Amino acid sequence: MAVFLITLGLFLLIALGMAVGYIFQQKSLAGSCGGLSTIGIDKECDCDNPCEARQERERKAELEKNRIDIKNI
């Protein structure tokens, strides 16, 4: 039990140190959106053509984008 408490205390101390360091940097949290595109990679996989499920999602999104909504007229 003593080993567990020492390990838990060590992890909490490390987490506290990282939190304090991040607070002193005065940066806002940033997500990873576009992470790979910032280094020039367009997609995550190496395949030339996306799978059928993704093609269907892209086709539906394109149709939804081009749809005319009666409320907007």
N, CA, C and O atoms as a Tinker XYZ file with bonds, in Angstrom:
   292  protein
     1  N      0.827000   -1.196000    0.000000    73     2
     2  CA     0.000000    0.000000    0.000000    64     1     3
     3  C      0.872000    1.261000    0.000000    63     2     4     5
     4  O      0.507000    2.280000   -0.587000    81     3
     5  N      2.002000    1.179000    0.651000    73     3     6
     6  CA     2.901000    2.328000    0.715000    64     5     7
     7  C      3.443000    2.666000   -0.667000    63     6     8     9
     8  O      3.578000    3.839000   -1.015000    81     7
     9  N      3.755000    1.633000   -1.460000    73     7    10
    10  CA     4.262000    1.861000   -2.811000    64     9    11
    11  C      3.200000    2.552000   -3.659000    63    10    12    13
    12  O      3.513000    3.451000   -4.439000    81    11
    13  N      1.947000    2.134000   -3.507000    73    11    14
    14  CA     0.852000    2.761000   -4.253000    64    13    15
    15  C      0.709000    4.230000   -3.886000    63    14    16    17
    16  O      0.569000    5.075000   -4.770000    81    15
    17  N      0.741000    4.544000   -2.608000    73    15    18
    18  CA     0.593000    5.935000   -2.175000    64    17    19
    19  C      1.761000    6.800000   -2.642000    63    18    20    21
    20  O      1.569000    7.954000   -3.027000    81    19
    21  N      2.955000    6.249000   -2.607000    73    19    22
    22  CA     4.125000    6.998000   -3.089000    64    21    23
    23  C      3.999000    7.255000   -4.593000    63    22    24    25
    24  O      4.274000    8.357000   -5.068000    81    23
    25  N      3.579000    6.225000   -5.337000    73    23    26
    26  CA     3.414000    6.366000   -6.788000    64    25    27
    27  C      2.320000    7.371000   -7.108000    63    26    28    29
    28  O      2.493000    8.220000   -7.983000    81    27
    29  N      1.200000    7.283000   -6.410000    73    27    30
    30  CA     0.097000    8.232000   -6.612000    64    29    31
    31  C      0.552000    9.657000   -6.309000    63    30    32    33
    32  O      0.250000   10.581000   -7.064000    81    31
    33  N      1.265000    9.832000   -5.223000    73    31    34
    34  CA     1.779000   11.157000   -4.870000    64    33    35
    35  C      2.735000   11.699000   -5.914000    63    34    36    37
    36  O      2.720000   12.890000   -6.223000    81    35
    37  N      3.568000   10.819000   -6.459000    73    35    38
    38  CA     4.508000   11.235000   -7.491000    64    37    39
    39  C      3.778000   11.679000   -8.760000    63    38    40    41
    40  O      4.122000   12.699000   -9.357000    81    39
    41  N      2.769000   10.907000   -9.165000    73    39    42
    42  CA     1.998000   11.285000  -10.343000    64    41    43
    43  C      1.240000   12.594000  -10.123000    63    42    44    45
    44  O      1.179000   13.435000  -11.020000    81    43
    45  N      0.673000   12.764000   -8.956000    73    43    46
    46  CA    -0.037000   14.021000   -8.662000    64    45    47
    47  C      0.916000   15.203000   -8.658000    63    46    48    49
    48  O      0.568000   16.283000   -9.134000    81    47
    49  N      2.114000   15.008000   -8.125000    73    47    50
    50  CA     3.122000   16.072000   -8.119000    64    49    51
    51  C      3.543000   16.441000   -9.532000    63    50    52    53
    52  O      3.715000   17.621000   -9.838000    81    51
    53  N      3.713000   15.437000  -10.402000    73    51    54
    54  CA     4.073000   15.705000  -11.794000    64    53    55
    55  C      2.945000   16.433000  -12.513000    63    54    56    57
    56  O      3.193000   17.388000  -13.249000    81    55
    57  N      1.704000   15.989000  -12.304000    73    55    58
    58  CA     0.555000   16.643000  -12.944000    64    57    59
    59  C      0.428000   18.086000  -12.459000    63    58    60    61
    60  O      0.140000   18.983000  -13.252000    81    59
    61  N      0.639000   18.314000  -11.177000    73    59    62
    62  CA     0.583000   19.673000  -10.642000    64    61    63
    63  C      1.683000   20.542000  -11.247000    63    62    64    65
    64  O      1.450000   21.705000  -11.578000    81    63
    65  N      2.873000   19.980000  -11.389000    73    63    66
    66  CA     3.980000   20.725000  -11.998000    64    65    67
    67  C      3.683000   21.097000  -13.446000    63    66    68    69
    68  O      3.981000   22.211000  -13.877000    81    67
    69  N      3.094000   20.167000  -14.198000    73    67    70
    70  CA     2.746000   20.473000  -15.585000    64    69    71
    71  C      1.655000   21.535000  -15.656000    63    70    72    73
    72  O      1.694000   22.409000  -16.523000    81    71
    73  N      0.680000   21.466000  -14.750000    73    71    74
    74  CA    -0.403000   22.454000  -14.739000    64    73    75
    75  C      0.132000   23.843000  -14.413000    63    74    76    77
    76  O     -0.246000   24.824000  -15.055000    81    75
    77  N      1.000000   23.926000  -13.428000    73    75    78
    78  CA     1.575000   25.224000  -13.060000    64    77    79
    79  C      2.424000   25.765000  -14.203000    63    78    80    81
    80  O      2.370000   26.959000  -14.500000    81    79
    81  N      3.204000   24.907000  -14.845000    73    79    82
    82  CA     4.014000   25.345000  -15.980000    64    81    83
    83  C      3.160000   25.854000  -17.125000    63    82    84    85
    84  O      3.502000   26.844000  -17.770000    81    83
    85  N      2.050000   25.179000  -17.377000    73    83    86
    86  CA     1.164000   25.605000  -18.460000    64    85    87
    87  C      0.492000   26.931000  -18.126000    63    86    88    89
    88  O      0.309000   27.770000  -19.008000    81    87
    89  N      0.124000   27.127000  -16.870000    73    87    90
    90  CA    -0.503000   28.388000  -16.449000    64    89    91
    91  C      0.475000   29.545000  -16.623000    63    90    92    93
    92  O      0.079000   30.623000  -17.066000    81    91
    93  N      1.737000   29.340000  -16.285000    73    91    94
    94  CA     2.721000   30.411000  -16.405000    64    93    95
    95  C      3.083000   30.732000  -17.851000    63    94    96    97
    96  O      3.614000   31.810000  -18.120000    81    95
    97  N      2.811000   29.830000  -18.783000    73    95    98
    98  CA     3.050000   30.130000  -20.189000    64    97    99
    99  C      2.017000   31.108000  -20.723000    63    98   100   101
   100  O      2.271000   31.776000  -21.725000    81    99
   101  N      0.879000   31.208000  -20.090000    73    99   102
   102  CA    -0.218000   32.116000  -20.458000    64   101   103
   103  C     -0.683000   31.893000  -21.893000    63   102   104   105
   104  O     -0.924000   32.849000  -22.630000    81   103
   105  N     -0.806000   30.639000  -22.280000    73   103   106
   106  CA    -1.337000   30.294000  -23.590000    64   105   107
   107  C     -2.715000   29.693000  -23.408000    63   106   108   109
   108  O     -3.005000   29.072000  -22.385000    81   107
   109  N     -3.555000   29.882000  -24.398000    73   107   110
   110  CA    -4.847000   29.219000  -24.347000    64   109   111
   111  C     -4.696000   27.807000  -24.883000    63   110   112   113
   112  O     -3.764000   27.515000  -25.633000    81   111
   113  N     -5.610000   26.934000  -24.497000    73   111   114
   114  CA    -5.556000   25.565000  -24.975000    64   113   115
   115  C     -5.830000   25.540000  -26.471000    63   114   116   117
   116  O     -6.698000   26.267000  -26.954000    81   115
   117  N     -5.111000   24.726000  -27.195000    73   115   118
   118  CA    -5.286000   24.611000  -28.635000    64   117   119
   119  C     -5.582000   23.160000  -28.985000    63   118   120   121
   120  O     -4.927000   22.243000  -28.490000    81   119
   121  N     -6.555000   22.970000  -29.826000    73   119   122
   122  CA    -6.897000   21.630000  -30.260000    64   121   123
   123  C     -5.958000   21.148000  -31.346000    63   122   124   125
   124  O     -5.043000   21.858000  -31.762000    81   123
   125  N     -6.198000   19.942000  -31.792000    73   123   126
   126  CA    -5.335000   19.372000  -32.813000    64   125   127
   127  C     -5.971000   19.445000  -34.201000    63   126   128   129
   128  O     -5.543000   18.735000  -35.111000    81   127
   129  N     -6.958000   20.272000  -34.369000    73   127   130
   130  CA    -7.618000   20.374000  -35.669000    64   129   131
   131  C     -6.617000   20.820000  -36.728000    63   130   132   133
   132  O     -5.928000   21.826000  -36.561000    81   131
   133  N     -6.546000   20.079000  -37.794000    73   131   134
   134  CA    -5.634000   20.422000  -38.868000    64   133   135
   135  C     -4.191000   20.104000  -38.552000    63   134   136   137
   136  O     -3.283000   20.641000  -39.187000    81   135
   137  N     -3.966000   19.244000  -37.587000    73   135   138
   138  CA    -2.600000   18.932000  -37.190000    64   137   139
   139  C     -1.751000   18.393000  -38.319000    63   138   140   141
   140  O     -0.627000   18.853000  -38.520000    81   139
   141  N     -2.266000   17.425000  -39.062000    73   139   142
   142  CA    -1.495000   16.859000  -40.157000    64   141   143
   143  C     -1.438000   17.795000  -41.355000    63   142   144   145
   144  O     -0.448000   17.794000  -42.088000    81   143
   145  N     -2.469000   18.583000  -41.567000    73   143   146
   146  CA    -2.465000   19.475000  -42.724000    64   145   147
   147  C     -1.448000   20.612000  -42.564000    63   146   148   149
   148  O     -1.036000   21.218000  -43.553000    81   147
   149  N     -1.053000   20.895000  -41.347000    73   147   150
   150  CA    -0.061000   21.951000  -41.145000    64   149   151
   151  C      1.326000   21.524000  -41.602000    63   150   152   153
   152  O      2.195000   22.367000  -41.822000    81   151
   153  N      1.539000   20.204000  -41.746000    73   151   154
   154  CA     2.837000   19.736000  -42.237000    64   153   155
   155  C      2.731000   19.185000  -43.649000    63   154   156   157
   156  O      3.654000   18.530000  -44.133000    81   155
   157  N      1.609000   19.448000  -44.312000    73   155   158
   158  CA     1.481000   19.105000  -45.719000    64   157   159
   159  C      0.860000   17.753000  -46.012000    63   158   160   161
   160  O      0.894000   17.303000  -47.158000    81   159
   161  N      0.295000   17.092000  -45.018000    73   159   162
   162  CA    -0.351000   15.796000  -45.238000    64   161   163
   163  C     -1.852000   16.028000  -45.327000    63   162   164   165
   164  O     -2.464000   16.531000  -44.385000    81   163
   165  N     -2.451000   15.656000  -46.476000    73   163   166
   166  CA    -3.864000   15.919000  -46.686000    64   165   167
   167  C     -4.769000   14.935000  -45.970000    63   166   168   169
   168  O     -5.839000   15.311000  -45.491000    81   167
   169  N     -4.354000   13.679000  -45.890000    73   167   170
   170  CA    -5.192000   12.683000  -45.231000    64   169   171
   171  C     -4.331000   11.721000  -44.443000    63   170   172   173
   172  O     -3.119000   11.648000  -44.648000    81   171
   173  N     -4.954000   10.986000  -43.547000    73   171   174
   174  CA    -4.215000   10.132000  -42.634000    64   173   175
   175  C     -3.760000    8.823000  -43.263000    63   174   176   177
   176  O     -2.738000    8.266000  -42.864000    81   175
   177  N     -4.499000    8.332000  -44.230000    73   175   178
   178  CA    -4.145000    7.032000  -44.799000    64   177   179
   179  C     -3.314000    7.212000  -46.067000    63   178   180   181
   180  O     -3.245000    8.306000  -46.626000    81   179
   181  N     -2.692000    6.138000  -46.507000    73   179   182
   182  CA    -1.852000    6.186000  -47.692000    64   181   183
   183  C     -2.587000    5.785000  -48.969000    63   182   184   185
   184  O     -1.990000    5.769000  -50.045000    81   183
   185  N     -3.861000    5.464000  -48.861000    73   183   186
   186  CA    -4.603000    4.987000  -50.033000    64   185   187
   187  C     -4.901000    6.148000  -50.988000    63   186   188   189
   188  O     -5.077000    7.289000  -50.562000    81   187
   189  N     -4.954000    5.834000  -52.287000    73   187   190
   190  CA    -5.220000    6.859000  -53.287000    64   189   191
   191  C     -6.682000    7.282000  -53.293000    63   190   192   193
   192  O     -6.987000    8.464000  -53.449000    81   191
   193  N     -7.577000    6.331000  -53.127000    73   191   194
   194  CA    -9.009000    6.609000  -53.133000    64   193   195
   195  C     -9.598000    6.296000  -51.767000    63   194   196   197
   196  O     -9.241000    5.286000  -51.160000    81   195
   197  N    -10.493000    7.144000  -51.272000    73   195   198
   198  CA   -11.123000    6.849000  -49.986000    64   197   199
   199  C    -12.063000    5.650000  -50.102000    63   198   200   201
   200  O    -12.479000    5.285000  -51.201000    81   199
   201  N    -12.389000    5.048000  -48.979000    73   199   202
   202  CA   -13.265000    3.884000  -48.964000    64   201   203
   203  C    -14.691000    4.290000  -49.358000    63   202   204   205
   204  O    -15.017000    5.474000  -49.433000    81   203
   205  N    -15.521000    3.288000  -49.604000    73   203   206
   206  CA   -16.887000    3.538000  -50.074000    64   205   207
   207  C    -17.702000    4.324000  -49.050000    63   206   208   209
   208  O    -18.494000    5.193000  -49.416000    81   207
   209  N    -17.510000    4.020000  -47.782000    73   207   210
   210  CA   -18.265000    4.725000  -46.743000    64   209   211
   211  C    -17.926000    6.217000  -46.744000    63   210   212   213
   212  O    -18.812000    7.061000  -46.609000    81   211
   213  N    -16.647000    6.532000  -46.895000    73   211   214
   214  CA   -16.259000    7.944000  -46.918000    64   213   215
   215  C    -16.742000    8.620000  -48.190000    63   214   216   217
   216  O    -17.166000    9.775000  -48.148000    81   215
   217  N    -16.685000    7.920000  -49.329000    73   215   218
   218  CA   -17.202000    8.495000  -50.565000    64   217   219
   219  C    -18.688000    8.806000  -50.431000    63   218   220   221
   220  O    -19.156000    9.838000  -50.913000    81   219
   221  N    -19.436000    7.908000  -49.771000    73   219   222
   222  CA   -20.866000    8.136000  -49.570000    64   221   223
   223  C    -21.105000    9.341000  -48.658000    63   222   224   225
   224  O    -21.996000   10.149000  -48.918000    81   223
   225  N    -20.310000    9.463000  -47.587000    73   223   226
   226  CA   -20.443000   10.631000  -46.695000    64   225   227
   227  C    -20.134000   11.925000  -47.440000    63   226   228   229
   228  O    -20.838000   12.921000  -47.267000    81   227
   229  N    -19.089000   11.921000  -48.267000    73   227   230
   230  CA   -18.733000   13.122000  -49.026000    64   229   231
   231  C    -19.808000   13.460000  -50.056000    63   230   232   233
   232  O    -20.106000   14.632000  -50.286000    81   231
   233  N    -20.388000   12.426000  -50.675000    73   231   234
   234  CA   -21.457000   12.660000  -51.643000    64   233   235
   235  C    -22.685000   13.261000  -50.963000    63   234   236   237
   236  O    -23.302000   14.184000  -51.495000    81   235
   237  N    -23.040000   12.740000  -49.788000    73   235   238
   238  CA   -24.180000   13.282000  -49.041000    64   237   239
   239  C    -23.913000   14.719000  -48.592000    63   238   240   241
   240  O    -24.809000   15.563000  -48.638000    81   239
   241  N    -22.689000   14.995000  -48.161000    73   239   242
   242  CA   -22.344000   16.350000  -47.730000    64   241   243
   243  C    -22.420000   17.322000  -48.902000    63   242   244   245
   244  O    -22.874000   18.455000  -48.743000    81   243
   245  N    -21.980000   16.885000  -50.071000    73   243   246
   246  CA   -22.040000   17.738000  -51.261000    64   245   247
   247  C    -23.486000   18.013000  -51.649000    63   246   248   249
   248  O    -23.832000   19.142000  -51.994000    81   247
   249  N    -24.332000   16.987000  -51.595000    73   247   250
   250  CA   -25.754000   17.177000  -51.910000    64   249   251
   251  C    -26.411000   18.107000  -50.901000    63   250   252   253
   252  O    -27.229000   18.951000  -51.267000    81   251
   253  N    -26.052000   17.953000  -49.631000    73   251   254
   254  CA   -26.625000   18.797000  -48.584000    64   253   255
   255  C    -26.178000   20.254000  -48.765000    63   254   256   257
   256  O    -26.945000   21.183000  -48.512000    81   255
   257  N    -24.944000   20.437000  -49.198000    73   255   258
   258  CA   -24.423000   21.797000  -49.393000    64   257   259
   259  C    -25.139000   22.485000  -50.560000    63   258   260   261
   260  O    -25.391000   23.689000  -50.508000    81   259
   261  N    -25.465000   21.730000  -51.604000    73   259   262
   262  CA   -26.089000   22.311000  -52.794000    64   261   263
   263  C    -27.607000   22.364000  -52.715000    63   262   264   265
   264  O    -28.254000   22.872000  -53.630000    81   263
   265  N    -28.192000   21.840000  -51.621000    73   263   266
   266  CA   -29.632000   21.800000  -51.484000    64   265   267
   267  C    -30.186000   23.212000  -51.260000    63   266   268   269
   268  O    -29.609000   23.998000  -50.508000    81   267
   269  N    -31.272000   23.517000  -51.896000    73   267   270
   270  CA   -31.929000   24.819000  -51.720000    64   269   271
   271  C    -32.982000   24.661000  -50.626000    63   270   272   273
   272  O    -33.847000   23.788000  -50.698000    81   271
   273  N    -32.894000   25.508000  -49.632000    73   271   274
   274  CA   -33.831000   25.457000  -48.524000    64   273   275
   275  C    -34.938000   26.491000  -48.775000    63   274   276   277
   276  O    -34.647000   27.656000  -49.045000    81   275
   277  N    -36.164000   26.078000  -48.688000    73   275   278
   278  CA   -37.297000   26.961000  -48.946000    64   277   279
   279  C    -37.314000   28.123000  -47.960000    63   278   280   281
   280  O    -37.737000   29.223000  -48.314000    81   279
   281  N    -36.869000   27.900000  -46.748000    73   279   282
   282  CA   -36.881000   28.954000  -45.715000    64   281   283
   283  C    -35.931000   30.093000  -46.060000    63   282   284   285
   284  O    -36.132000   31.222000  -45.612000    81   283
   285  N    -34.908000   29.814000  -46.843000    73   283   286
   286  CA   -33.911000   30.843000  -47.180000    64   285   287
   287  C    -34.304000   31.671000  -48.394000    63   286   288   289
   288  O    -33.655000   32.675000  -48.690000    81   287
   289  N    -35.351000   31.271000  -49.099000    73   287   290
   290  CA   -35.737000   32.006000  -50.301000    64   289   291
   291  C    -36.563000   33.205000  -49.966000    63   290   292
   292  O    -36.976000   33.940000  -50.863000    81   291
